[in-house]
């Protein structure tokens, strides 16, 4: 949110065309360290509006930052070989405030990301826009890359850090905040990242070694580690330890990707996306995110977020639209791997591989207080792509939670592989300090629409695997693994208290399949979930789904809801209007293994395989106190598909 012109950058040497790639190496300090290390290699990459230890006051005033890239180039018989981009953080014997960004490829955005930002806006406006537009044409091209690596530094006291590695084309890391305190009274704060790809690629080969983000270690760590490889992946509006106060103001973020590219006789071979969390001997607040593929969303996911709205509005939106044409295309992924660190911590570990998967509006240790206000998050995917003679082989999505050395652990581990799977509006937070809505409205919406055309397409998945960590004391955990197409894990609450007074809380998840599939074959690697164990009490949800349009919706574990003159609702809808001729589907199975506890155990284990299975409105240890109020959940599956000569095993 802080403007780039107000921030002094400490970057190492960059060799854009040299044999060793672009390298930014941070220095070290015997005292406190405030540093940004940015390495970019390729074409039209943006590191825009990055703030590190900034303090901004507007009363009144307006501050605007804008980064725009437009590529209308034409490339024929081109060969590009990169050694990779590498950003390495320095170390400190005291406090560490640092951003390490490595980007390799074309039109990647690291935009409006802040570490330790103090912002006070009165009758003012702060706006940031990052925009990429690609209308290039590429014929007989070959790109080979050494990968992108971002490695966090270490300290002996406190570490506040972003580690971002991106490789490919038009990936977004937008509006990530770490230990930030924005105050709007009244005011407006807006951040937007937009990618548009209308490029045409013919006889193209892309080979990379992958994107890797490695977290640092310290006595006390607050950190985000993001690795993205592929095209048009979003890590948007994800916050760690943010305290936001909005009075009669607006706080808005949107990230949008539009793909109208044409790809013919192309080969894409990825090295995978890998994100490894750091460790802590004290408290650890961390997000570990790995995404590999095209148009995957990790949006509006928070760790230890404190939000106060009084007559204000907060909104996040992430949208993907795919109207690409793909003919005789081979895509081979090495997988997405997210592994959490260890310590006394709150953590989210997310791994996604494939196309248009959503992890949206899912929060860990979330503390909203809304009075006469409105808060909402939305993720939408629209697939109108055309795919002919395409082979997709995934390396699998793997999310593994870390372990808590001492004390309590709050954790979410999400692994999704395939197309248009939703993990939406799943909240995991402690029993103390519940979310509170007074005369307000809270909404979350996830929507997928598939109108793709697939002919002679082979998809072979490597499987989605989510494994929870363990704790030496209380463990509050959600583990989701989904593989296939258009599966929903939506509006599942774990160990929360919710207070609604004259308010409305609503969650909607909807998937519509209008795809046309001819002589296609899908082979699943299976969805696997293994819950963690606890030496104390255990509050856990484990959900594994494989197939198409399965619902796990509005299932609450150890929920205590107090509703007065209010309404709480959840609605999950799947509609199948697909046409399938001569198709074959072979699943690898859905398996769930629950954790164990030496103390109290509150647990839900759900495994679903096939098409349009519903696990809806199942609550475990539910307490509802409703006065003049209404609570309801609806799960609807409509099958109007046409299947001719199709086989499912």
C-alpha positions as CSV (number, residue, x, y, z in Angstrom):
1,X,0.0,0.0,0.0
2,X,3.0,2.3,0.4
3,X,4.2,4.0,-2.7
4,X,7.4,2.8,-4.2
5,X,8.8,6.3,-4.5
6,X,8.6,6.7,-0.7
7,X,10.7,3.6,-0.1
8,X,14.4,3.1,-0.3
9,X,15.3,-0.2,-1.9
10,X,18.4,-2.2,-0.9
11,X,19.0,-4.4,-3.9
12,X,22.0,-6.4,-4.9
13,X,23.7,-6.6,-8.2
14,X,21.5,-7.6,-11.2
15,X,22.9,-9.2,-14.3
16,X,19.9,-9.2,-16.6
17,X,21.7,-10.8,-19.6
18,X,24.6,-12.4,-17.9
19,X,25.3,-16.1,-17.4
20,X,24.3,-16.1,-13.8
21,X,20.9,-14.4,-14.2
22,X,19.6,-11.6,-12.0
23,X,20.8,-11.7,-8.4
24,X,19.9,-9.6,-5.4
25,X,21.7,-10.4,-2.2
26,X,20.9,-8.6,1.0
27,X,23.4,-7.3,3.5
28,X,23.6,-8.3,7.1
29,X,23.3,-6.2,10.2
30,X,24.5,-6.2,13.8
31,X,21.4,-4.3,14.7
32,X,17.9,-3.9,13.2
33,X,17.6,-4.6,9.5
34,X,15.2,-2.9,7.1
35,X,15.7,-4.2,3.5
36,X,14.2,-5.0,0.2
37,X,16.0,-7.4,-2.2
38,X,14.5,-7.6,-5.7
39,X,15.8,-9.6,-8.6
40,X,14.0,-9.6,-12.0
41,X,15.0,-11.3,-15.2
42,X,13.1,-11.5,-18.5
43,X,10.6,-9.0,-19.9
44,X,8.2,-6.5,-18.3
45,X,8.2,-7.8,-14.7
46,X,6.9,-5.3,-12.1
47,X,8.0,-4.9,-8.6
48,X,5.6,-2.0,-7.8
49,X,4.6,-0.1,-4.7
50,X,6.5,-2.3,-2.3
51,X,6.6,-0.9,1.2
52,X,9.0,-1.8,4.0
53,X,8.7,-0.2,7.4
54,X,6.6,2.8,6.1
55,X,4.5,5.4,7.9
56,X,2.0,7.4,5.8
57,X,-0.5,10.0,6.9
58,X,-3.1,11.6,4.5
59,X,-5.4,14.2,6.1
60,X,-6.7,15.0,3.6
61,X,-4.7,13.9,0.6
62,X,-4.3,11.5,-2.3
63,X,-1.5,9.1,-3.0
64,X,-1.5,7.1,-6.3
65,X,0.9,4.4,-7.6
66,X,0.6,2.8,-11.0
67,X,2.7,0.3,-12.9
68,X,1.7,-0.6,-16.5
69,X,3.3,-3.1,-18.9
70,X,2.1,-3.5,-22.5
71,X,3.6,-6.0,-24.9
72,X,2.6,-5.9,-28.5
73,X,5.9,-7.4,-29.8
74,X,6.3,-10.1,-32.5
75,X,8.9,-12.8,-32.0
76,X,9.8,-15.4,-34.7
77,X,12.5,-18.0,-34.5
78,X,13.5,-16.8,-31.0
79,X,15.5,-18.6,-28.5
80,X,15.8,-17.3,-24.9
81,X,17.8,-19.0,-22.1
82,X,17.8,-17.7,-18.6
83,X,19.9,-18.7,-15.7
84,X,17.2,-17.7,-13.3
85,X,16.4,-14.9,-10.8
86,X,17.7,-15.2,-7.2
87,X,16.9,-13.0,-4.2
88,X,18.5,-13.8,-0.9
89,X,17.7,-11.9,2.3
90,X,20.3,-10.8,4.8
91,X,20.4,-11.7,8.5
92,X,20.2,-9.7,11.7
93,X,21.1,-10.2,15.3
94,X,18.1,-8.1,16.2
95,X,14.8,-7.3,14.4
96,X,14.4,-8.1,10.7
97,X,12.0,-6.3,8.3
98,X,12.6,-7.6,4.8
99,X,11.1,-8.4,1.4
100,X,12.8,-10.7,-1.0
101,X,11.4,-10.9,-4.5
102,X,12.7,-13.0,-7.4
103,X,10.8,-12.9,-10.7
104,X,11.7,-14.6,-14.0
105,X,9.7,-14.6,-17.2
106,X,7.3,-12.1,-18.6
107,X,4.9,-9.7,-17.0
108,X,4.9,-11.0,-13.5
109,X,3.6,-8.6,-10.8
110,X,4.8,-8.1,-7.2
111,X,2.5,-5.2,-6.4
112,X,1.4,-3.3,-3.3
113,X,3.0,-5.6,-0.8
114,X,3.9,-4.2,2.7
115,X,5.9,-5.1,5.7
116,X,5.3,-3.2,8.9
117,X,3.1,-0.5,7.4
118,X,1.5,2.3,9.4
119,X,-1.2,4.1,7.4
120,X,-3.6,6.8,8.7
121,X,-6.1,8.2,6.1
122,X,-8.6,11.0,7.0
123,X,-10.7,12.2,4.1
124,X,-8.1,10.9,1.7
125,X,-7.5,8.2,-0.9
126,X,-4.7,5.8,-1.7
127,X,-4.8,3.9,-4.9
128,X,-2.5,1.4,-6.5
129,X,-2.8,-0.3,-9.9
130,X,-0.6,-2.8,-11.6
131,X,-1.6,-3.8,-15.1
132,X,-0.1,-6.2,-17.7
133,X,-1.3,-6.5,-21.3
134,X,0.2,-9.1,-23.6
135,X,-0.8,-9.1,-27.3
136,X,2.5,-10.5,-28.5
137,X,2.8,-13.2,-31.2
138,X,5.5,-15.9,-30.8
139,X,6.3,-18.4,-33.5
140,X,9.0,-21.1,-33.3
141,X,10.2,-20.0,-29.9
142,X,12.0,-21.8,-27.1
143,X,12.5,-20.6,-23.6
144,X,14.7,-22.4,-21.0
145,X,15.0,-21.1,-17.5
146,X,17.0,-21.8,-14.4
147,X,14.1,-20.9,-12.1
148,X,13.3,-18.3,-9.5
149,X,14.5,-18.5,-5.9
150,X,13.6,-16.3,-3.0
151,X,15.3,-17.2,0.3
152,X,14.4,-15.5,3.6
153,X,17.0,-14.3,6.1
154,X,17.3,-15.2,9.7
155,X,17.5,-13.3,13.0
156,X,17.8,-13.7,16.7
157,X,14.8,-11.7,17.7
158,X,11.9,-10.8,15.4
159,X,11.5,-11.5,11.7
160,X,8.9,-9.8,9.6
161,X,9.3,-11.0,6.0
162,X,7.9,-11.6,2.5
163,X,9.6,-14.2,0.3
164,X,8.2,-14.3,-3.2
165,X,9.4,-16.4,-6.2
166,X,7.6,-16.2,-9.5
167,X,8.4,-17.8,-12.8
168,X,6.4,-17.8,-16.0
169,X,4.0,-15.3,-17.4
170,X,1.5,-12.9,-15.8
171,X,1.6,-14.2,-12.2
172,X,0.3,-11.9,-9.5
173,X,1.4,-11.4,-5.9
174,X,-0.8,-8.5,-5.0
175,X,-1.7,-6.6,-1.8
176,X,0.1,-8.9,0.7
177,X,0.4,-7.3,4.1
178,X,2.5,-8.4,7.1
179,X,2.2,-6.6,10.5
180,X,0.2,-3.7,9.0
181,X,-2.1,-1.2,10.7
182,X,-4.3,0.8,8.2
183,X,-6.8,3.3,9.6
184,X,-9.5,4.9,7.4
185,X,-11.7,7.5,9.0
186,X,-13.2,8.1,6.5
187,X,-11.1,7.2,3.5
188,X,-10.6,4.9,0.6
189,X,-7.9,2.4,0.0
190,X,-7.8,0.5,-3.3
191,X,-5.4,-2.0,-4.8
192,X,-5.8,-3.7,-8.2
193,X,-3.7,-6.1,-10.2
194,X,-4.9,-7.0,-13.7
195,X,-3.4,-9.3,-16.4
196,X,-4.7,-9.7,-19.9
197,X,-3.2,-12.2,-22.3
198,X,-4.2,-12.2,-25.9
199,X,-0.9,-13.6,-27.2
200,X,-0.6,-16.2,-29.9
201,X,2.1,-18.9,-29.5
202,X,2.9,-21.4,-32.2
203,X,5.6,-24.1,-32.1
204,X,6.6,-22.9,-28.7
205,X,8.6,-24.8,-26.1
206,X,8.9,-23.7,-22.4
207,X,11.2,-25.5,-19.9
208,X,11.8,-24.3,-16.4
209,X,13.4,-25.5,-13.2
210,X,10.6,-24.1,-11.0
211,X,9.9,-21.4,-8.5
212,X,11.0,-21.8,-4.9
213,X,10.4,-19.7,-1.8
214,X,12.2,-20.5,1.4
215,X,11.2,-18.9,4.7
216,X,13.7,-17.7,7.2
217,X,13.9,-18.6,10.9
218,X,14.0,-16.7,14.1
219,X,12.8,-16.5,17.7
220,X,9.5,-14.8,16.6
221,X,8.5,-15.1,12.9
222,X,5.7,-13.4,10.9
223,X,6.2,-14.4,7.3
224,X,4.6,-15.1,3.9
225,X,6.3,-17.5,1.5
226,X,4.9,-17.5,-2.1
227,X,6.1,-19.6,-5.0
228,X,4.2,-19.5,-8.3
229,X,5.0,-21.0,-11.7
230,X,3.0,-21.0,-14.8
231,X,0.6,-18.4,-16.2
232,X,-1.8,-16.1,-14.5
233,X,-1.8,-17.4,-11.0
234,X,-3.0,-15.1,-8.2
235,X,-1.9,-14.7,-4.6
236,X,-4.0,-11.7,-3.7
237,X,-5.0,-9.8,-0.6
238,X,-3.5,-12.4,1.9
239,X,-2.6,-10.9,5.2
240,X,-0.5,-11.9,8.2
241,X,-0.9,-10.1,11.6
242,X,-2.9,-7.2,10.2
243,X,-5.0,-4.8,12.3
244,X,-7.3,-2.8,10.1
245,X,-9.7,-0.1,11.3
246,X,-12.3,1.4,8.9
247,X,-14.9,4.0,9.8
248,X,-17.2,5.1,7.0
249,X,-14.5,4.1,4.5
250,X,-13.7,1.6,1.8
251,X,-11.0,-1.0,1.7
252,X,-11.0,-2.8,-1.7
253,X,-8.7,-5.2,-3.5
254,X,-9.2,-7.0,-6.8
255,X,-7.0,-9.3,-8.9
256,X,-8.2,-10.2,-12.3
257,X,-6.7,-12.5,-15.0
258,X,-8.0,-12.7,-18.6
259,X,-6.6,-15.3,-21.0
260,X,-7.5,-15.2,-24.7
261,X,-4.3,-16.7,-25.8
262,X,-3.9,-19.1,-28.7
263,X,-1.5,-21.9,-28.2
264,X,-0.7,-24.4,-31.0
265,X,1.8,-27.2,-30.9
266,X,3.3,-26.0,-27.6
267,X,5.3,-27.9,-25.0
268,X,5.3,-26.7,-21.4
269,X,7.4,-28.5,-18.8
270,X,7.6,-27.1,-15.4
271,X,10.0,-27.6,-12.5
272,X,7.2,-27.2,-10.0
273,X,6.4,-24.6,-7.4
274,X,7.8,-25.2,-3.9
275,X,7.3,-23.2,-0.8
276,X,8.9,-24.1,2.5
277,X,8.0,-22.3,5.7
278,X,10.5,-21.2,8.2
279,X,10.8,-22.3,11.8
280,X,10.5,-20.5,15.1
281,X,11.6,-21.1,18.7
282,X,8.8,-18.8,19.8
283,X,5.6,-17.7,18.0
284,X,5.1,-18.3,14.2
285,X,2.5,-16.6,12.0
286,X,3.0,-17.9,8.5
287,X,1.4,-18.4,5.1
288,X,3.1,-20.9,2.8
289,X,1.7,-20.9,-0.8
290,X,2.7,-22.9,-3.9
291,X,0.8,-22.7,-7.1
292,X,1.7,-24.4,-10.4
293,X,-0.4,-24.2,-13.6
294,X,-2.8,-21.6,-15.0
295,X,-5.2,-19.2,-13.3
296,X,-5.2,-20.6,-9.7
297,X,-6.4,-18.3,-7.0
298,X,-5.3,-17.9,-3.4
299,X,-7.4,-14.9,-2.4
300,X,-8.4,-13.1,0.8
301,X,-6.8,-15.6,3.1
302,X,-5.7,-14.3,6.5
303,X,-3.6,-15.4,9.4
304,X,-4.1,-13.6,12.7
305,X,-6.2,-10.8,11.2
306,X,-8.0,-8.2,13.3
307,X,-10.6,-6.2,11.4
308,X,-12.8,-3.4,12.8
309,X,-15.5,-2.0,10.6
310,X,-17.8,0.8,11.7
311,X,-20.0,2.0,8.9
312,X,-17.3,0.9,6.5
313,X,-16.9,-1.6,3.7
314,X,-14.2,-4.1,3.0
315,X,-14.2,-6.2,-0.2
316,X,-11.8,-8.6,-2.0
317,X,-12.3,-10.0,-5.5
318,X,-10.3,-12.5,-7.5
319,X,-11.5,-13.4,-11.0
320,X,-10.1,-15.6,-13.8
321,X,-11.5,-15.8,-17.3
322,X,-10.1,-18.3,-19.8
323,X,-11.1,-18.2,-23.5
324,X,-7.8,-19.6,-24.7
325,X,-7.4,-22.0,-27.6
326,X,-5.1,-24.9,-27.1
327,X,-4.3,-27.4,-29.9
328,X,-1.8,-30.2,-29.7
329,X,-0.4,-29.0,-26.4
330,X,1.6,-31.0,-23.9
331,X,1.8,-29.8,-20.3
332,X,3.8,-31.7,-17.7
333,X,3.9,-30.4,-14.2
334,X,6.4,-31.3,-11.4
335,X,3.8,-30.5,-8.8
336,X,3.1,-27.9,-6.2
337,X,4.5,-28.4,-2.7
338,X,3.8,-26.3,0.4
339,X,5.4,-27.4,3.7
340,X,4.8,-25.5,6.9
341,X,7.5,-24.8,9.5
342,X,7.5,-25.5,13.2
343,X,6.9,-23.5,16.3
344,X,4.0,-22.2,18.4
345,X,2.0,-20.9,15.6
346,X,-0.9,-20.0,13.3
347,X,-0.3,-21.2,9.8
348,X,-1.9,-21.8,6.4
349,X,-0.3,-24.2,3.9
350,X,-1.8,-24.1,0.4
351,X,-0.7,-26.1,-2.7
352,X,-2.6,-26.0,-6.0
353,X,-1.8,-27.4,-9.4
354,X,-3.9,-27.3,-12.5
355,X,-6.3,-24.7,-13.8
356,X,-8.6,-22.3,-12.1
357,X,-8.6,-23.7,-8.6
358,X,-9.8,-21.5,-5.7
359,X,-8.7,-21.1,-2.1
360,X,-10.7,-18.1,-1.2
361,X,-11.9,-16.3,2.0
362,X,-10.4,-18.9,4.2
363,X,-8.9,-17.5,7.5
364,X,-7.0,-18.8,10.4
365,X,-7.2,-17.0,13.8
366,X,-9.5,-14.3,12.4
367,X,-11.0,-11.6,14.6
368,X,-13.5,-9.3,12.8
369,X,-15.7,-6.8,14.5
370,X,-18.3,-5.2,12.2
371,X,-20.8,-2.6,13.2
372,X,-23.1,-1.0,10.5
373,X,-20.6,-2.3,8.0
374,X,-20.1,-4.8,5.2
375,X,-17.3,-7.3,4.5
376,X,-17.1,-9.6,1.6
377,X,-14.8,-11.8,-0.5
378,X,-15.4,-13.4,-3.9
379,X,-13.6,-15.7,-6.2
380,X,-14.9,-16.4,-9.7
381,X,-13.6,-18.6,-12.5
382,X,-14.9,-18.8,-16.1
383,X,-13.5,-21.3,-18.5
384,X,-14.5,-21.0,-22.1
385,X,-11.3,-22.6,-23.4
386,X,-11.0,-24.9,-26.4
387,X,-8.6,-27.9,-26.0
388,X,-7.8,-30.4,-28.7
389,X,-5.3,-33.2,-28.7
390,X,-4.0,-32.0,-25.3
391,X,-2.0,-34.0,-22.8
392,X,-1.8,-32.8,-19.2
393,X,0.2,-34.7,-16.6
394,X,0.3,-33.3,-13.1
395,X,2.9,-33.9,-10.5
396,X,0.4,-33.6,-7.7
397,X,-0.4,-31.0,-5.1
398,X,1.0,-31.6,-1.6
399,X,0.4,-29.5,1.5
400,X,2.0,-30.6,4.7
401,X,1.5,-28.7,7.9
402,X,4.3,-28.1,10.4
403,X,4.5,-29.2,14.0
404,X,4.0,-27.2,17.1
405,X,7.0,-27.5,19.5
406,X,5.0,-26.2,22.5
407,X,1.6,-24.7,23.1
408,X,-1.4,-24.4,20.8
409,X,-1.6,-24.7,17.0
410,X,-4.1,-23.3,14.5
411,X,-3.6,-24.6,11.0
412,X,-5.2,-25.0,7.6
413,X,-3.6,-27.3,4.9
414,X,-5.2,-27.3,1.5
415,X,-4.1,-29.3,-1.6
416,X,-6.1,-29.1,-4.9
417,X,-5.3,-30.6,-8.3
418,X,-7.3,-30.4,-11.4
419,X,-9.7,-27.8,-12.7
420,X,-12.1,-25.4,-10.9
421,X,-12.0,-26.9,-7.4
422,X,-13.2,-24.6,-4.6
423,X,-12.0,-24.4,-1.0
424,X,-14.0,-21.3,0.0
425,X,-15.0,-19.5,3.2
426,X,-13.6,-22.1,5.6
427,X,-12.8,-20.5,8.9
428,X,-10.5,-21.9,11.6
429,X,-10.0,-19.9,14.8
430,X,-10.0,-20.1,18.6
431,X,-12.9,-20.1,20.9
432,X,-11.9,-16.8,22.6
433,X,-12.6,-13.5,21.0
434,X,-15.3,-14.6,18.5
435,X,-16.2,-12.7,15.3
436,X,-18.9,-10.2,16.0
437,X,-21.4,-8.6,13.6
438,X,-23.8,-5.9,14.7
439,X,-26.3,-4.5,12.1
440,X,-23.9,-5.6,9.4
441,X,-23.4,-8.0,6.6
442,X,-20.7,-10.5,5.8
443,X,-20.6,-12.4,2.5
444,X,-18.4,-14.9,0.8
445,X,-18.9,-16.1,-2.7
446,X,-17.1,-18.6,-4.9
447,X,-18.2,-19.3,-8.4
448,X,-17.0,-21.6,-11.2
449,X,-18.4,-21.9,-14.7
450,X,-17.0,-24.4,-17.2
451,X,-18.0,-24.0,-20.9
452,X,-14.8,-25.5,-22.2
453,X,-14.6,-27.7,-25.3
454,X,-12.3,-30.7,-24.9
455,X,-11.5,-33.2,-27.7
456,X,-9.1,-36.1,-27.5
457,X,-7.7,-34.8,-24.2
458,X,-5.8,-36.9,-21.7
459,X,-5.5,-35.7,-18.1
460,X,-3.4,-37.7,-15.6
461,X,-3.3,-36.4,-12.1
462,X,-0.5,-36.9,-9.6
463,X,-3.0,-36.7,-6.7
464,X,-3.8,-34.2,-4.0
465,X,-2.4,-34.8,-0.6
466,X,-3.0,-32.8,2.6
467,X,-1.3,-33.8,5.8
468,X,-1.9,-32.0,9.0
469,X,0.8,-31.2,11.5
470,X,0.9,-32.1,15.2
471,X,0.8,-30.1,18.5
472,X,2.1,-30.6,22.0
473,X,-1.1,-28.9,23.3
474,X,-4.4,-27.9,21.7
475,X,-4.7,-28.4,17.9
476,X,-7.4,-26.6,15.8
477,X,-7.0,-27.9,12.2
478,X,-8.6,-28.2,8.8
479,X,-7.2,-30.4,6.1
480,X,-8.7,-30.4,2.5
481,X,-7.6,-32.4,-0.5
482,X,-9.6,-32.2,-3.7
483,X,-8.8,-33.7,-7.1
484,X,-10.8,-33.5,-10.3
485,X,-13.2,-30.9,-11.5
486,X,-15.5,-28.5,-9.8
487,X,-15.5,-30.0,-6.3
488,X,-16.6,-27.8,-3.4
489,X,-15.4,-27.6,0.2
490,X,-17.3,-24.6,1.2
491,X,-18.4,-22.8,4.4
492,X,-17.0,-25.3,6.9
493,X,-16.2,-23.8,10.3
494,X,-13.9,-25.3,12.8
495,X,-13.9,-24.5,16.5
496,X,-15.4,-21.0,16.2
497,X,-17.7,-18.8,18.1
498,X,-19.9,-16.4,16.1
499,X,-22.1,-13.6,17.4
500,X,-24.7,-12.0,15.1
501,X,-26.9,-9.2,16.2
502,X,-29.3,-7.7,13.6
503,X,-26.9,-9.0,11.0
504,X,-26.6,-11.3,8.1
505,X,-23.8,-13.8,7.3
506,X,-24.1,-15.5,4.0
507,X,-21.9,-17.9,2.0
508,X,-22.5,-19.1,-1.6
509,X,-20.6,-21.6,-3.6
510,X,-21.8,-22.5,-7.1
511,X,-20.3,-24.6,-9.9
512,X,-21.9,-24.9,-13.4
513,X,-20.5,-27.5,-15.9
514,X,-21.5,-26.8,-19.4
515,X,-18.4,-28.4,-20.9
516,X,-18.4,-30.5,-24.1
517,X,-16.0,-33.6,-23.8
518,X,-15.3,-35.9,-26.7
519,X,-12.9,-38.9,-26.5
520,X,-11.3,-37.6,-23.4
521,X,-9.7,-39.6,-20.6
522,X,-9.1,-38.6,-17.0
523,X,-7.0,-40.6,-14.7
524,X,-6.9,-39.5,-11.1
525,X,-4.1,-39.9,-8.6
526,X,-6.4,-39.9,-5.7
527,X,-7.2,-37.4,-2.9
528,X,-5.6,-38.2,0.5
529,X,-6.0,-36.5,3.8
530,X,-4.2,-37.4,7.0
531,X,-5.1,-35.5,10.2
532,X,-2.5,-34.4,12.7
533,X,-2.4,-35.5,16.3
534,X,-2.4,-33.6,19.6
535,X,-1.2,-34.2,23.1
536,X,-4.1,-32.1,24.3
537,X,-7.5,-31.4,22.8
538,X,-8.1,-31.8,19.1
539,X,-10.7,-29.9,16.9
540,X,-10.3,-31.2,13.4
541,X,-12.0,-31.4,9.9
542,X,-10.6,-33.7,7.3
543,X,-12.2,-33.6,3.8
544,X,-11.1,-35.5,0.7
545,X,-13.0,-35.4,-2.6
546,X,-12.2,-36.8,-6.0
547,X,-14.3,-36.6,-9.1
548,X,-16.6,-34.0,-10.4
549,X,-19.0,-31.6,-8.6
550,X,-18.9,-33.1,-5.1
551,X,-20.1,-31.0,-2.2
552,X,-18.8,-30.8,1.3
553,X,-20.7,-27.7,2.5
554,X,-21.8,-26.1,5.7
555,X,-20.3,-28.8,7.9
556,X,-19.4,-27.3,11.3
557,X,-17.1,-28.7,14.0
558,X,-17.5,-27.5,17.6
559,X,-19.5,-24.4,16.6
560,X,-21.1,-22.1,19.1
561,X,-23.4,-19.6,17.4
562,X,-25.3,-16.8,19.1
563,X,-27.8,-15.1,16.8
564,X,-30.2,-12.3,17.7
565,X,-32.5,-10.8,15.1
566,X,-30.1,-12.1,12.5
567,X,-29.7,-14.6,9.7
568,X,-27.0,-17.1,8.9
569,X,-27.1,-19.1,5.7
570,X,-25.0,-21.2,3.4
571,X,-25.9,-22.4,-0.1
572,X,-23.9,-24.8,-2.3
573,X,-25.1,-25.6,-5.8
574,X,-23.7,-27.8,-8.5
575,X,-25.3,-28.0,-12.0
576,X,-24.1,-30.5,-14.6
577,X,-25.1,-29.8,-18.1
578,X,-22.0,-31.3,-19.7
579,X,-22.0,-33.5,-22.8
580,X,-19.6,-36.5,-22.7
581,X,-19.1,-38.7,-25.7
582,X,-16.7,-41.7,-25.6
583,X,-15.1,-40.4,-22.3
584,X,-13.2,-42.5,-19.7
585,X,-12.8,-41.6,-16.1
586,X,-10.6,-43.6,-13.7
587,X,-10.4,-42.4,-10.1
588,X,-7.5,-43.0,-7.7
589,X,-9.9,-42.9,-4.7
590,X,-10.6,-40.6,-1.8
591,X,-9.2,-41.4,1.6
592,X,-9.3,-39.7,5.0
593,X,-7.5,-40.7,8.1
594,X,-8.4,-38.8,11.3
595,X,-5.9,-37.7,13.9
596,X,-5.7,-38.7,17.5
597,X,-5.7,-36.9,20.8
598,X,-4.8,-37.5,24.4
599,X,-7.5,-35.0,25.5
600,X,-10.9,-34.2,24.0
601,X,-11.5,-35.1,20.4
602,X,-14.0,-33.2,18.1
603,X,-13.5,-34.4,14.6
604,X,-15.2,-34.7,11.1
605,X,-13.9,-37.0,8.4
606,X,-15.5,-36.8,4.9
607,X,-14.4,-38.8,1.8
608,X,-16.3,-38.6,-1.4
609,X,-15.5,-40.0,-4.9
610,X,-17.6,-39.8,-8.1
611,X,-20.0,-37.1,-9.3
612,X,-22.4,-34.8,-7.4
613,X,-22.1,-36.3,-3.9
614,X,-23.4,-34.1,-1.1
615,X,-22.1,-33.9,2.4
616,X,-24.1,-30.9,3.5
617,X,-25.2,-29.4,6.8
618,X,-23.5,-32.0,9.0
619,X,-22.4,-30.4,12.3
620,X,-20.4,-32.0,15.1
621,X,-20.9,-30.6,18.6
622,X,-23.1,-27.8,17.5
623,X,-24.6,-25.2,19.8
624,X,-27.0,-22.5,18.4
625,X,-28.8,-19.8,20.4
626,X,-31.2,-18.1,18.1
627,X,-33.6,-15.3,19.2
628,X,-35.9,-13.9,16.5
629,X,-33.4,-15.3,14.0
630,X,-33.0,-17.8,11.2
631,X,-30.2,-20.2,10.2
632,X,-30.3,-22.5,7.2
633,X,-28.1,-24.4,4.8
634,X,-28.9,-25.7,1.3
635,X,-27.0,-28.1,-0.9
636,X,-28.4,-28.7,-4.4
637,X,-27.1,-31.0,-7.2
638,X,-28.7,-30.9,-10.6
639,X,-27.6,-33.4,-13.2
640,X,-28.7,-32.8,-16.8
641,X,-25.6,-34.2,-18.4
642,X,-25.5,-36.2,-21.6
643,X,-23.3,-39.3,-21.5
644,X,-22.8,-41.4,-24.7
645,X,-20.4,-44.3,-24.7
646,X,-18.8,-43.1,-21.5
647,X,-17.1,-45.1,-18.8
648,X,-16.3,-44.5,-15.2
649,X,-14.2,-46.8,-13.0
